[in-house]
Amino acid sequence: EHSQGAKYVVESRPPSASIGSRSFTFDNVFDKSVSQESLFNEISPPLLKSFVEGYNATIMAYGQTGSGKTFTMGSEANSEGDAGLI
């Protein structure tokens, strides 16, 4: 869409994102250039450790349709190498 002239509406400067005049703070914010493997390796170890210790663990995946959210979470894995957290 951007290549067709569309503008980015979300600007990220970790650990926050802004949409217009509203700003949101997160533990992690990743931009469009992050690879699936880098994202998974960054977020999964601390979440899994906390989960095993009895804490709730939540990942909120937000993004454009077809951007890889479901794939990254692992629910669309077709092989053991694609396995994710779920």
C-alpha positions, 0 to 999 in steps of 0.5 A: 500500500505504501508503494501505491502512495498510502501514508503511514498512520502509526509512527513507532519510537520504542517503547511507544507508538503514536497515532495522531496526537495519541501516544501508547506505551508498550514493553516492545514495539517492532517496525515493519523491518523486523524479521519473524525470527528476530521478533520471536527470539526477542519476545518469547524467552522472557514470556515463557520464563514468566509463564512457567513461574506462574505469571500470566503472559500476553502477546498483543499482535497488531498489524495489517491483514497478511502481515504475519501475526498468525504465523508469528504466533505459530498457530499456522505452523505447517512443520516443526521448524515453524512452531511458535508459542501456541 
